[in-house]
Amino acid sequence: MRATSANSMNSQYNASNRTNSFRSNHEHVQTTINEKNWEWSYLVRKCRNLELEESYDIYMRRLRIGYLSIFIFIELLVTFTHALLVFTSADLTYAYVDMIAYVVTGVLIWLILSVNFRNELISKHGWLIYASTWLAVSLLVLMDIGLNVYHATSNNDILNPIYDAYTLYAIYMFMPIPHVLQPFILGTAVTICYIINYSFVISSKEANQMHSILNEAIYLSCVNFLGIFFRLMRDIALRTTFLDRRQYVEENLLLRYARDQERSLLLSILPAQIADRLQEDVRNRIERSKQQHHRRPGFDPGCNKNSQALRRWRQPDHGTLFIEPHKDVTILYADVVNYTHLTTTLDVKKLVEALHDLFVRFDIASEEYNVLRIKFLGDCYYCVAGLASPNEDHAKCCVDLGLRMIKDIRDVREKRHLNIDMRIGVHSGDVLSGVIGAAKWQFDIWSKDVDIANRLEATGATGRVHVSQQTLRLLDGEYFYEDGTEKAREDPVLQKHDIRTFLIKSLRL
């Protein structure tokens, strides 16, 4: 026994190790996948595979316009602040030149870049994005270097450029040119211009100029690398956000579509008022069930006991009834004649296929005539008009549906070479409709008028629509008819309720 117990414990220990190893491997694989989702090349490839690159470009174009608005505000603020500082300097002889240069440059940059806010123009002429960016950056660089040259030639005042890093950061952070390559080319061109200008400045100040030029080149190169890094990180974040948002919108649309389909399916079975009450009751029971489980200490969803408790939300309150009265409706019962004989002589598969073909036609006709099908009872098909929504022509809808059913079953009879026909009973009156049951709901209708319609079908004639006097009165003389069958006059249920019956011959043209 000890050996058996030890073996059992070893088995459990090994199984536990295998489970832990599987979980560890799964977590490692999941972590690897999550890390891959943050790779720039993977995100670009995913956008292209999903054919979203064009949509992403449009999305980025809107964001770049927002960044450009911020830059224009910053540029104007920096320009006028710098001009104000120059104006407060002691030497006003050259201050006016600097002030005019700063203000004019700021206004020109604003006017040049404002072309990017005209969406229609940019959509037709994409090259304007690049042209306006290059022109604005060139103007900013020329202003900065030009003022240095002006001061060096006019009063031998050697100054270093002050907008070099600012210009490079503006290229990578705010300019509307897309991707990484174009900003890198523009940033490299700006860097070369500043290094050339710096080499001339250093040559007039220091003898050992290569060391200083190299330091300046390293500094500006680092600014470019930081700008490229910023561009890549921003693109990764924005692509991830874009894909997540797109997935969220797609799932939301799919959820709405599924809910609409569910609602349509529910309304094809139940009237809207019953369906609304049922859905509200289900939501309330789910909410109550969640609250009860949260109150229980140590709740474990994996236990069988609690699994049974989870299913209790499906059990309605014993006092809750989803029953509603309906007045002025018409009930139709239809039964396939010779069906019992077919069940003994025809192959089961062919019989089911024939019934399916027949009842699909009936469902299509029911929707066409605004009649709600209740359910199938073997070969019996019964439905009601005026229940789901008020309809003054409910009697006519049912009679027209009955005539259509006779036509459909004869088409199926010729198509499948079957000896079948239709017997139909139609009666108008009042009913109770609703859902009964607990775990499995069943929608049905009840009343003496339902029983009368059933008896009209049972006592009717093959290939004819058998109606009561109440229904005939609602038809306003639109049909030819004749007296009902002898069976109907002798039926005890119809006699009890003093029901006189008629057979519809055809519609008056």
N, C-alpha and C positions, 0 to 999 in steps of 0.2 A: 504493500500500500504506500509505503514511504517513497519507493522508487517511482510508482505511478504518479504520486503527488508532485515529486520533483520534476518528472518529465512534463507534467502539465504546466508547472510554473515556468519551466524553460521555454515551452511552446508559447505561452502567453508573453514571456519576456521578448522572445524573438519576433513575435507578431507585432509587439509594441514598437520594437526597434525598426522593423520594416515600415510601420505606419509613420513613425517619426521621420525616418529617412525619406519616405515619399513626400511628406509634407515639406521637409526642408528643400528637397529638389524642386518641388512645385513652387515654393516661395522664391527660390533662386531663379528659376525660369521666369516667373512673373516679374521679379525685379529687373532681370535682363531685358524683358520686353518693355517694361516701363521706361528704363533708361534709353532704349532705342527710340522710343516715341519722342524723345527730346533732341534727337539728332537733326541738324538742319537739313542734311541731304535726304533723310528719311521723310521729313515733313514735306519737302518739295516734291519728292517722288509720289507721295501719297496724294497730294493735291492734283498732280498731273494724271495719276491713275484714275482718280475720281472725276476728272475733267472739270476741276474747280479753279484752275489757274486763272482763267479770265475773270471769274467772279471775285477771286482773291485780289486781283489787280484793281478791280473797281473799288473793292473795299479799302485797299491800301491808298488809292487815289484820294478817297474822302478823308482818310486819316492824315495824309500828307498835307492836304489843304488846311486841316486843323493845326498841324505843326507849323505850317508857313504863316498862319495868322499870328501865332505866338511869336515867331521870329520877327515879323514886321513890327509888332508892338515893342519887343525888346530892342530892336534896331533903332526905332524912333526915340525910345527912352534913353538909350545909350548916347545917341547922336546929340540930342538936345542937352543932356546932362554934361557931356564932354564940352559942348560949345559954351555952356554956362560957366564951367570951370575955367576954360580958356579966357573968357571975357573978364573974369575976376583976377586974372594974372596981372603982374605989374607992368609988363611991356605990352602995350596995346598996338604997337606998330605992326607987328606980325600976327597979332591975335585975330584981327578982322579977317585976314586971309584964311587962317585955320577955321574960324567960325563959319565962314561962307562955304569952305570946302566940306566941312562936316555936315552942315544943314543941307546943302545942295545934294551931296551924295546920299544922305538918308532919304530925302524926298524922291530922288531918281530911283533908288533901289526899291522903294515902296511902289512907285509907278510901274517899274519893269516887272516886278513879281506879281502885281495885281492881275496880270493877264491870266494867271493860273486859276483865278476864281471864276472865270467864264467857262463853265463846263461844256457848253455846246461847241465853243471855239476849240477847246483843248481836245475834245473828242474827234473833231475833224482834222486837226493839225497837231499831232502829238509831239512834233519836233519843237513846238513852242516851249515845252517844259524845259528841254535841254538848253535852248537858246536863251531863255530868260534867266535860267540859273547861271549859266556861264557868264552872261553879260553882267548880272548883278554882282557876282563874285569878282569878276575882273574889275568892275568899277570900284569895289571896296578895296581891292589890293592896290590899284593904281592911285587911289586917294591916299592910302597909307604910305606907300613908297614915294609918291609924288611930293607929299609934304616934306618928307625927309630930304629929298633932292633939293626942294625949294629952299629949305633952311640952310642946307650945306652950301649952296651957291650964293645965297643972298647975304648971310651973316656968318658963314663958316661955323655954323652951329650943327655939330654932328649928333644926330639923334637915332635911337633904335626904333624900329617899327613897333607899334603897340597893338595892332590888330591881327597879328599873325595867328596866334592860338585861337583867338575869337573867330577868325574866318574859317579855320579848319573845323572847329567844333560846329559852326553853323552849317558847313557843308554836310557833315555826317548826321547831324541831329535834326536839322530843320528844312534843308533844301528839298524840293519836291522830286528830284531825280530818283528813279527807282533802283532797286537791287544794290549791289556792293561795288561792282566793277566801275560803273560810271562815277560815283563819288570818289573812288580811289584814284581814278585818272585825274579828276579835277583837283583833288587834294594834293596829288603829286606835282601837278603843274604849279599850284600855289606855293608849295614847299620849295620848288626850284627857284621861283621868282624871289622869294624871301632870302634864300641862301645866296643868290647872286647879289641882291641888294646888301646883305650883311657883309659879304666879302669886300665890297667897295668901302663900306663903313669901317671895317676892321683895318683895311689896308692903309687908311689915313690915320689910324690911331696907334696900332701896334705893329711891331716888326714881325713877331712870331704869330702870323695870322692863321695858319692851318689848324692849329690846336683849337682856337676859338670857333673857327668855321665848322670844324668837325663836331664840336659840342652843340652848336646851334643846329646842325643837320640831324644829330641824334635826337635832340629835343623835339624838333618838328616831326621826325619820323615816328617817335613814340606817340605823339599826338595823333598822327594818322592811324597807327595801329590801334590806339584806343577807340578812335572813331569807327574803324572796321569792326572791332569787337562789339561796340555798342550796336552797330547796324545788324550784325549777325544775331546777337542776343535778342534784340527787339523783333527781328523777323521770326525767330523761333517762338517767342512768346505770342506774337500776333497770329502766326500760323496755327499754333496750338489752340489759341482762343477761337480763331475762325472755324477750325475743324470741330471743336467742341460745341460751339454755338450752332453750327450747321447740323451736327448730329442731334442736338437738343431740339432744334426746330423740326427736323425730319421725324424724330420720335414723337414729338408733340402732334404733328400732322397725322402720323400713323395712328396715334392714340385717339385723336378726334375722329379719324375715319373709322377705326374699330368701334368707337362708341356710337357713331352714327349707324354703322351696320348692325350693331347690337340692338340699338333702338328700333331700327326698321324691322329687324327680325322679331323683336318683342311685340311691336305694333301689328305685325302680320298675324299674331296669335291672339293678342289681347287688345281690348279697347284702350284708348289713351288714358282714361281716368283710372282704370284698374291697374295699368302698367305703372303709372306715376305713384300710386299708393303702395304697390309692391316694392318698387325701387326704394322709396323712402323707408319702408319698413325694414328692408334688408340692410340699408345703411345704418339705421338705428340699432339693429341687432348686432352688427359687426362692431359698432362703437361700444355698445354695452359689453360685448364679449372681451374686447381689448381692455376695457377698464377693469373688468373682473380679474383677468389674468395678471394685470400689473399689480393688483392689490395682493395677490397670492405670493407669499415669500418662497423663494427657491423654486420658482417656476421653470421647468425644463421642457421645452417644446418637443424633445425627442421621446418623452415617456408616453407609453400607450394610454395611461390614464388621462393625461392631459390632452392627448390627441383626440380622445373621445370628447373631452370637454370643448375642444376647438370646433367640433362639428355641431355643437348644440346651438350655435347661432342660426343654424338652418331651421330649428324648431320654432315655429311661431307661438305666440301666446295663445292659450286655449280660447280666450275670449275674443280674439281678433278674427273678424270675418271680412273678406273682401267681396261682398255681395252688393249689387246695385240693381234697382228696378228699372225697367225700360218699357215705356208704353209706345204703342203704334209701331210695331216692327212686324216683319214678315219672315216666317221660318220656312225653309225648303229642305225636304228630305228626298234623297235620290238613292235608288237601289239598282244594282246590276241584275237584270233578269237572266236566269240560267247559269248563274255563277256557281251554285252548288254542284251542278252537273259537270261544269268545267274542272272543278277541283278534283274530280275522280277520273277524268279522261285526259286532261291536259298535263304536260310536264310542268313541274312546279316553277322552274325558271321562266318558262314562256308565260305562265300565268301571272307571275309577279311582274314581268316586263310589260305585259298588256295592261295590268292595273296601274303601273307607274305611268305609262304613256297616257292612259285615260285620265288619271287624277292630275297629272301635270296640265293637261288641257283644261280641266275643270278649274284649277287654281288660277290659270291665266284668265279664263273667262270670268271668274269671281272678281278679280281685281278690275277687269274692264267694266263690269256692271256694278262696282262698288258694293259688293256683298262679302261679308266676313265669313270665311270658312271656320267652323267650330272644330271639327275633327273627323277622322275616318273611323268607321266601325266595320272592319272587315271590308266588304264590298259596298258598304253604305257610306254615303257622303252627305253630310248635312251642314247647313250654313244659315245665316240670318242677315237680313238687310235692315238698315236703320238703327243698328246697335252702336257701332263705333262712332258714327256721326249722324245727326238728324237728317232724314231724307224723306221728303214728301212722296217720292215715287218709289218707296221701298217695295210695294207690291209688284209694280211693273218691272223693277229690276230683277226680282226673283223669278217672275214668269219668263222674262226674256232669257235669264240664265238657264232656266229649265229647258226652253226650246233649243238653246245653244248646246246644252248637254246631250240632248237627243241627237242633234246633228253630229256632235263630236264622237259619240259612241258608235254611230253608224259608219263614220269614217274609219274608226279603229276596226270595226267589224269587217269592212271590206279590205282594209290594209293587211290584217292578220288572219283573215279567213276564219273568224270565230262566230259562233251562233250566240250572240249576246244582244241585249237591248236595254232600255232604260225605263224605269217606272218612277214617277216623280209626284210628290205631294207638296202642296203649298198652302199655308194658312197664315192669316194675319191676326195679331193680338198683342198680349203683353207677356213679358218674360222677366225672370230674374237671371242675371249673369254674374259670374264671379269665379274665384279660384278656391279650390278646396284641396286639402292634403297638407302634409308637413314637409317631409324630405323631398318628395316629388309632387309638384303642384299640377293641378289639372283644371283647365278652364272649361266651363260648360254653361249651359243655359237650362232653366227649369221653369215649368208652369204647365197648366192644363192645355194651353195652346200648343206647347211643344208636343205633348202627347197626341193632340188632334192632328198636327201636321204629320206625325209618324203614322197614324192610322190612315190618313189620306194617301200616303205613299203605299201602304200595305194593301189598301183596297182599290188602288188605281188601275189604270189600263196600260198595257205595254206600249211604249213609244208615245205616251200622252202625258200632259201636265194636268194633274188632278187638283183642283182648287176648291176652297170653301166659298160660301156665299159672301163672307166677310171680305175675303180677298177680291172676289169678283166685283164687289161694290166699289173698291178702290181703283179699279182698272178703267173706269169711266167709259166703258163700251168700246175700248180700243181693240178687242179681240173677238173673233168668232168662237162660239162655245156651244156645247150641248149638255144635256143632263149627265149627272155622274153615273157611276156603275151601280149595278145591283148589290154588289158586296158592300158598298158604302151605305146604302139604305138599310142594310140588315146589320151593320156593325153596331154592337152594343155601346161602345164608347161614343161614337158619333150620334147615335140615337139619344144617349143620355144628355148630351149638350145641344141637342136639336140642331145639328149641323147638316145643311143641305150642300151638296157638292155638284161640281161641274167639270167638264173636260174641255180644255182649251184646244181649239182646232188650229187656228192660225191667227196671225196679226192682220187687222184690217188695213188695207193699203189705201 
